[in-house]
Amino acid sequence: MSAASEHENFASVEDIYQHLLSRAPEDRMAPRLDAVQLAVEALGDPHRSAPVVHVTGTNGKTSTARLVESLLLAHDLRVGRYTSPHLERVTERISIDGEPVSDETFVRIYGEIAPYLDLVDRHLEADGAPRLTYFETLTVLAFAVFADEPVDVMVLEVGIGGSWDATNVADAAVSVVTPIDLDHTGMLGETVEEIAGEKSGIVKTGGFLVSAAQQPGAAQVLLERATELSVPFRFEGVEFGVEQRTTAVGGQVITLQGLAARYEDLMLPLFGAHQAQNAAVAVAAVEALLGGGEKPLNQELVAAGLGAASSPGRLELVRTAPPVLLDAAHNPHGLLASASALREAFTFTTLNLVVGVLQDKDSEAMFRVLADEYREFDVTLWCTRSQSPRAMDPEELAEIAVDMGFDEDTVRVSPRLEDACSAAVQDAVDRHASDGAVLVTGSITVVGEARALLEL
C-alpha cells in the first residue's frame, strides 16, 4: 500500500482522530526532538513561518495561552494557538483567531502532510525508533495548519516539560513560564528544580523570558538558563504583576503593572487570583513580543483583549440553577487555586463535588486538598470516572477520599459520570434549592465529558 493510499479513507476529523489514537498515546510522549525535526524539515519548516510565544509551566498554561491570544487578536494580529489536551474535540487544540480549526481544514491539511509523515515513520522504524507519537503528529499538523493559513503569531503550549517536548522544535521569540510545581514527576523529576530544568529548555538564544512568580529553586534555574543564553528575563513580582483586583459580576476588575506601563481597571471575565496572575504574565509576554518590553501597549486594546478572554473548563460556570462549575484542576496546586477562587467569587455554603482522577496523579494529595479546602462547606462527594483508560476506579477513589478526611457518610460511588452529574445536580435542587452548587473537577477528561453531557 502506498503512503497516499493508506490515508485515502481519512475523510473526517473522527477518522483522523482514531488513527492518531493508534499511535503512542499522549501520556507516553517520547523524550526526543529528532522525530519532529525530521517531519517539519520534510514539510519545509512550517514551525518557522511566524514568531512564536511558547508557554510552559505546571498550572495555568492553557489559560495564559488563551489570554496571550486574546490580547494579540485585539491588536488585529492573526493568531494560531496550539494547546492541549482538548476538552471535547481534537480540533480545539489547533485554533485560528480564537476558534477551533475547521473540520475541512483539519482534514485537508492532514491529507496533504500524511505521505510525509509516513516517510518519517518508515525512517524512524528503519533506525529502530518508534514512529511519530500521537502528540508529535498533532504538533506537526498544527505547524502545517498555521503555515497554510497563514498566521502572524503562533502561541504554543508545551505538552509535558519543555526541553524535549515536540513543540520545542520551534524557537520562541518569547518564552513564558507559568508557576512550576510537582506534576508528572515520573517524567520530569522529583523536585521543582529538576522540573524547572526541563521546562527551561524552551528558552532560546535571541528570545525573551517572561515568568510568573516561582518558588526560589525554580526561579534560580530559570535565571541561570536565561543568563547562560544572554536572554533578557522578567519575573512577576519584580518587574511586573497584579497591583489591585476586586471581584465583580462574572469575574474581576484588575490593575496590572506591565513591563512598560500600568494598565488600570481591566475587566477580566475569569475567577480567582491565579487568573489575574495569568493575565499579568500574558500582558508582559505581549509587551515583550510587540515592543521588547519597552513600549507600552494601548490601554484600550489591553482592556478589549482581556475583556474578551475565556478559558473553558477553568472554574467555568455552566449553569446557574443550581450553579454548576467545571474546573479541570488535576493536581494539588491547581485544586488549591480553584478552591480559593471559588470561595472568593461565590457565596453558597453547600457543595456537591463530582470528582474523577487519572491514575498517574497524586490522588491522595488531591483529596487531602479537597477535604481541607472545602471543610467549611456542607459537602457531598461523588467519586466517578471518565471514559479514559487511565481513569482511576471510583471505589478506590472513595476509599482514598475517606482516608484523606472526608466523612464516609458523605461519599458516594458512581461508576458512570452521567449518573454522578445528574445525582449531584438533583441533590443540589432537592436539598439545597437556594444555597447548593455542583463542582466537577479532578481531571481534564472528566470535565470535558461533563461539558459534553451538559450540552454546552
N, C-alpha and C positions, 0 to 999 in steps of 0.2 A: 504493500500500500504506500502510495506516495505521501509526502508531507502535506500537500494540498488536499488530497482526497481524504486524509484522516480527519480533516476538520470541516468537510462539506456539510455534515449534518448538524453543525452548531448554528442553528437558525434562531436561537433565542438566548436571552440572558440566562434563563434557567438551564439550558443545555450546557452553556459555558461554565456556569457555576458548578454543576455536577462534575464536569471534567476537572475543574480546579480542585474540587474536594478529593479527587482521586490521587492528587499529588501529596507529598509530605505535608501534614497538617500544620496549622498556624502556630500551635504550641511547640512545634519541633523545628523551628526556623534554624537553618544551618548557620554556624558561625563562620561565614565566608563572604567575600565580596566578588571573588573571581567569576562566579557563575553569572551574576547580574551584569558584571562588567562585560563579559562576552556578549550577552544579549543586547545591551544598549549599543555596543560598538557595531554589532551586526545591523542595527536599525539606524545607524548614522548619528548616534549620540543625542537622542531626544532629551536626555536629562540636562543638557546644556542649552536648551532652547530658550530659557528665560531665567532671570535671577531667582534664587531660592531663599526662602525663610524656612529654616529647619528647626523643628520643635521636638525636644526630648524632655525627660523628667519622669517622675513616678506617678504623680497625680496632676490633673488639670491640663494635660496635653491637648486633648480634643477641644475643650472649651477655649483654651488660649489660641489654638489654630483657627477656630471659628471667629474669635474676636479680631485676630490679625486680618483675616479675610474680610470681615465686615468693614473694618477701617480702610482697607485698600480699595474696596468697592466704592466707598464713599468718596474716595479720591479719583473715581472714574477710571480705575485700572481693571483690566480683565484678569481674573484670578482663577487659577486651578488649585484646588485643595485636595490633598490625599490624607485621609485619616482612617483609623482602624480601632477596633473592629466595627462592623456595621450593626445597627440595631435590628433592622428588618430585611433589607435587600442589599445585595452586594454592591449595587450601583451607587449607594450612599457614600462609599469610600472615595469615589472619584467625582468631585464636584466642579462644575464650571459656573462661575459667578453666583455661588451660593446654592445652586440646585444640583441634585444628582445628575450625572451624565445621562443623556437619553439612552433608552434601550437600543435605538437604531445605531447610535454612535458606538456604544459599547460593543455591540455585535460586529459592526463593520470593521472597527479598528482591530478587534481581536482576530477577525478573519484575515486581515492584512498582515499581522505580525506572526500568526501561528506557524507558517512554514519556517520562519527564522528561529522561533522557539524550539521547533523540532530539531533543527540543525544543532542548536546549542545543547539540547538534551542528548543527542547522539554523541556529540563531542565529549560531554561530561561522562557519559556511560563508558565510552571508549577508554577514558582515563581512570575508570574505576570509581568515579564520583557519582553521587546521587543526582538525578535530573533536577531541574528547577522545581522549587517548592511552591506550594500554594501562594505564600506571601511574596516570594520573589517574582512569580509570574504576574501577580496583580500589580506589583510595583512597576514592572516593565510596561504593563498595559497602561498604567496611569501616565507614565512619561510619554508614551506614544500618543495618548489622547491629548495631553497638554500641548505637545508639539503640533498636532494636527489642527487644533482649534484656531489659531494659536493663542496662548495666554501671555500676559505681560509679566506676571509673577507666579511662581509656584510656592505654595505653602505645604510643606511636607511634615507629617508626624511620623516619628520612628515607630516601628512595630515593637521591638524589645531592644533595650540597651542603646546602642549608638555606633560604636566602633565598627562592628561587623553587620549592622542592620542593612537590609537591602537598599534602603533609601540613601545610605551613605556613599553610594557611588557619585552622588551629586555633591558639589562643593558649595556650601552655604555662603551667601552674602551676609546673612545674619543668622547666627546660631542662638536659639532660645532654649533655656533650661528652666523648666518649672520645678517646684520643690521635689527634692530627692529623698526617698525613704526606702525602707526594706520591702522589696517585692521581687518576684522571680529570682530569689536568692540562689536557686539551683543552677541558674544560667549566668547570673551577673555578679555574684559574690555575696559573701555573708555580712559585709559591713557597708555602711553608707559610703565610706571612702572607696571601697572596691567598686561599688555600683557607680559612683561618680566617675571613676576612672573609665569605665565602659562608656558612659554617656558623654564624657568629654571628647570622645572621638569624633563627634560631629563638628567640633571647632576646627576650622581650616585656615591656613595661611591666606591672608588677604581678606578675611572676613571680619565679623564684629560679634562679640559675645554679649548677650543680654540675659541676665539670670535673676530669677526670683530669689528672695531671701533663702539661705541654705543653712543647714547645720554646719558648725565650724569645719569639721573634717571634709565635708563635701565641698564647701566654699574654697578651701585651700587647694584641693585637687583641681578645681576649675581654674582658679587663679594661676596655678603653676602651668597648666596647659596653655592658657592664653599668653602668659609671659614667654613661655618657650617658643611660641609661634609669632610673637610680636603682634598679637591681635588686641585691639582695644576692647576693654571689658567694662561693663556697668552692672552693678548689683542693686537690687531692690533694697531699700532701707539705707542706702549710702548715697547714690546719685539720683534715685527716683523712687516713687512709691505712692501709697494712698495717704492723702493728708486728712481727709474727712469723709465720712459716709453716714447716711441716715436711711433708715428703712422707709420704703414708700410702697404704695399700692402696685403690685406686680413686680417689685424688685427693690432697687435702692438708688439714692442720689449720691454721687461721689465727686470728690475733688481730687485730682491727681497732680503730683509734681512729676513732670516728664523730664527727659534729658535736656530739653532746650526751652521749656516753657511750663507754666502752670495752667491746667485746664479745669475750669470750675463748673460746678453744678451740672454734672453729666448724669442723665438718666440711664441706668443700667438695668435692663429687664431680666436680671438673674439674681438669685438669692445667695446671701452669705458673704462673709469676709473673704473667703477664698476666691470668690468670683471677682470681687473688687481687686484683689491681688492679681488675678489673671488679667484683668483689664489694664492695670498699671504696666504689667510686663508687655502686653500687646502694644500699648501705645509707645512704650520705649523701643520696641522692636521696629515699629513702623517709622519712628523718628530716625532710628539707625539706618534703615533701608533707604528712606527718601532724602535724608539730609546729613548722613554721617553722624547723627546725634547732636548736631549743632544748629539745626534750623527748626524753629517752631512749626508745628502743624497748624492748619487753620482750625480755630476753635469750633466753628460751625460744622466742619467736616468730621471732627472728632466726635462731637455730640451726635451727629447723624449716624456715624458708623457704630458707636456703642449702643445708641438707641435702637438700632435695627438688629442687634445681635440676638442670637438664640443658641441654645445648646440642648437639644432634645435628650431626654433621659438623665439630665443632671438636675436633680431636685425640681423636676418638671411637674407642674400642677396640671393634670389632665382632666380632672372632673372636680366639680365644686359641691355637689350634694349627694353623698358626703364628699369632702375633699379627698382626692386620690393623688398621691405623689409618686413619681417614679424616680429612683436615683440609682445610678449604675456604680456606686462605690463598691469596690471589691477587695479592699484591704483596710486594715485598721486606721491608717492615716486618712483615707477617703471617708470612712464612716464617721470619724471624729468631726471632720469639716462639715459634712452634711447635717449631722446632729446639731451642731452649733447654729447652722443656718436655719434649720427647721425651728428651733426654739426661739430664735430671734424674729423670724418672719411670720409665725403663726401662733394663735392663742389657744388652740384646742388642748385639752388635758387628757384625753383618752386616745390611744393609738393602736391600731391593728397592724402589726408587722407581717409582711409576706416576704420570706427570705429563702433564697436559693444560692448555693455556693459551689464553685468548681473545686475539683479535687486538689489542684496544685496551690490552693490558697491556704493561709493560716486561719482556718475556721475557728479554732479556739480563741485566738486573739480577737477575731472579728465579733464573736458572740460575747466576749467579755466587754468589748466596747459598747455593743448594743445594750447589754444588761445595765452597764454603768450609766451610759448617757441618757437612757430613757427610763431611769429608775423613778423619776418624779411623775411619770405618766401612768395611767391605768392601761397596762399593755396586755394584749393578747398576741401570741406569736403563732403564725402558720409556717411550718417548715415544709418546703416543697422543692421542686427541681424543674429546670428547663429540659428541653429535649436534647441538649448537648450530651454526647457520650462521656464528657468529662465531669458531668454534674454529680455531686455527692448524693448519696441515698438520704431521703428525708428522715427516716428513722434514726440514722446516725447523727444527722444534724440536731434532731430533737434531744438526743442524749447529751450531745456537746452543750447545747443551749442550757439544759438543766445544770450540768456540771459548772458552767460559767456564770450562773447566778439567776437564771430565770426560774420562776415558780413553776413547778411541774404541772399544777392545775391550770396554768395559763398557756401551756404549749400544746399545739395541735399538729398532727401529721397529715399532710395532704399530698399524695404522690403526683397528682395532676395539677399543674399550675392554674389551669382554668377553674378548677374546683376551689383552689385556695383563694384566688382573687374574688370569686363570686361569694364565697362564705365570708371573707373578711369585709367586703362591701356591705353585704346584707346584715352582718352583725353590727356594723357601724350605724346602719339605718335603724335597726330594731332596738338596740340597747343604748345608743348614744346619738339620737337623732340630731341634737343641737350642738354636740360637742365631740363628735367622733371623726377620726380620719384614718386613712389607709396609706401606708408607705410600703412600696415594693422595692426591694433592694438586695444587695449581695453579689450580683454578677451582672455583666452586660447582657449575657444571653437571657437571663430571666426577665430583665427589664425590656429587652427587645421583644420577647414573646408576649409579655403583658401588654405592651404598647399595641401590638397587632390584635390581641384579644379585645382590647378596648376600642378597636377600630378607629385609631387616630390617623 
